[in-house]
Amino acid sequence: MDNWKILFTSNTPFRINLAKTYLESEGIEALLENELVYYVYSSAPGQIKLLVKEQDLEQGAKLLMKAGYIN
């Protein structure tokens, strides 16, 4: 996973899954990190991370800003 970068983090699985689905609908491949940990240990520190390939980072950020996921 050398070329994957964190684009967005959240402690709300529903919100981050919506963001992931939105990016994928726009043709950007996305992965979630720490999602299972959150479900198993909901009080665990840290957040769920949405990752995209490095070359999609800028476009993904623009899309998430446009959709209101990030400022």
Buried (B, 14 or more C-beta within 10 A) or exposed (E): EEEBBEBBBBBEBEBBBBBBEBBEEBEBEBEBBBBEEBEEEEEEEEBBBBBBBEEBBEBBBEBBEEEEBBE
